[in-house]
Amino acid sequence: MTDKEMSKLADIIVDKIIERQKAYDEEFKADIQSMVDENTNIEFGTITQDELIIEEIDNLTETLDRLETEENYEAARIVANKIKHLKNKYKL
């Protein structure tokens, strides 16, 4: 097989792969649309690192409140330090 023939064969293979991928993409889009149509509460998006950190701080704050209610002050101090560390590190 000559270089020209190999190049032509490679082009044919790449074209078939691209064609197949386009079909998969369309199928995926249809599946997503079907999910959205069935459930209007679905949201798509991304979560930023800041949002994740804020969520973690909120969870730690809830834990801190619970620990203080339980009068577990040593554990509460540790959690409070974690909250302070996250707020300082991420400037929140």
Phi, psi and omega per residue, in radians:
M1 nan 2.302 -3.121
T2 -1.417 2.898 3.102
D3 -1.051 -0.671 -3.142
K4 -1.122 -0.728 3.126
E5 -1.172 -0.705 3.107
M6 -1.123 -0.693 3.123
S7 -1.129 -0.731 3.118
K8 -1.117 -0.744 3.109
L9 -1.097 -0.749 3.113
A10 -1.068 -0.734 3.108
D11 -1.077 -0.726 3.127
I12 -1.098 -0.763 -3.138
I13 -1.108 -0.798 3.137
V14 -1.080 -0.749 3.119
D15 -1.053 -0.713 3.122
K16 -1.157 -0.704 3.113
I17 -1.099 -0.792 3.136
I18 -1.096 -0.751 3.123
E19 -1.063 -0.769 3.138
R20 -1.137 -0.709 3.134
Q21 -1.120 -0.690 3.092
K22 -1.060 -0.702 3.111
A23 -1.125 -0.750 3.099
Y24 -1.092 -0.709 3.127
D25 -1.078 -0.764 3.134
E26 -1.133 -0.695 3.103
E27 -1.113 -0.730 3.118
F28 -1.091 -0.797 3.123
K29 -1.049 -0.715 3.126
A30 -1.135 -0.708 3.105
D31 -1.096 -0.763 3.128
I32 -1.112 -0.772 3.133
Q33 -1.081 -0.681 3.104
S34 -1.090 -0.736 3.105
M35 -1.088 -0.751 -3.136
V36 -1.138 -0.727 3.139
D37 -1.109 -0.615 -3.114
E38 -1.364 -0.503 -3.075
N39 -2.398 1.824 -3.074
T40 -1.307 -0.129 -3.130
N41 -1.538 0.030 -3.123
I42 -1.303 2.334 3.064
E43 -2.173 2.460 3.084
F44 -2.044 2.523 3.114
G45 2.961 -2.977 3.120
T46 -2.121 2.745 3.093
I47 -1.992 2.254 -3.139
T48 -1.419 2.872 3.100
Q49 -1.075 -0.702 3.121
D50 -1.054 -0.709 3.120
E51 -1.117 -0.690 3.099
L52 -1.132 -0.724 3.133
I53 -1.146 -0.750 3.118
I54 -1.081 -0.719 3.099
E55 -1.093 -0.726 3.118
E56 -1.123 -0.723 3.108
I57 -1.100 -0.725 3.101
D58 -1.056 -0.768 3.121
N59 -1.115 -0.738 3.117
L60 -1.140 -0.631 3.118
T61 -1.126 -0.710 3.074
E62 -1.097 -0.734 3.107
T63 -1.104 -0.738 3.118
L64 -1.038 -0.807 3.122
D65 -1.036 -0.757 3.140
R66 -1.118 -0.768 -3.135
L67 -1.116 -0.672 3.104
E68 -1.167 -0.680 3.093
T69 -1.092 -0.663 3.124
E70 -1.394 -0.025 -3.113
E71 1.044 0.580 3.070
N72 -1.674 1.326 -2.961
Y73 -1.243 -0.532 3.118
E74 -1.142 -0.837 3.105
A75 -1.147 -0.650 3.120
A76 -1.092 -0.680 3.119
R77 -1.099 -0.723 3.136
I78 -1.113 -0.784 3.138
V79 -1.140 -0.718 3.120
A80 -1.074 -0.682 3.098
N81 -1.143 -0.660 3.091
K82 -1.102 -0.748 3.117
I83 -1.075 -0.822 -3.134
K84 -1.067 -0.750 3.131
H85 -1.059 -0.817 -3.141
L86 -1.103 -0.746 -3.141
K87 -1.112 -0.712 3.122
N88 -1.220 -0.781 -3.085
K89 -1.089 -0.723 -3.075
Y90 -1.794 0.165 3.071
K91 0.911 0.908 3.140
L92 -1.859 nan nan
